[in-house]
């Protein structure tokens, strides 16, 4: 659970920026999106394989240009 302590004399905008940064560092948003809907095991596997193919294509493109 992300939380911050507001310092003396700190503006609300700065505190909000620090809070957003902390939430992003802890991957809270990613975790919420992951649990917001159910994926069947087969769908999860297909999505994982598609992501692996995408990473491989990107890697091949980068090495090909060198």
Secondary structure, DSSP 8 states (H G I E B T S, - for coil): -------TT--HHHHHHHHHHHHHHTTHHHHHHHHSS---HHHHHHHHHHHHHHHHHHHHHHHHT-
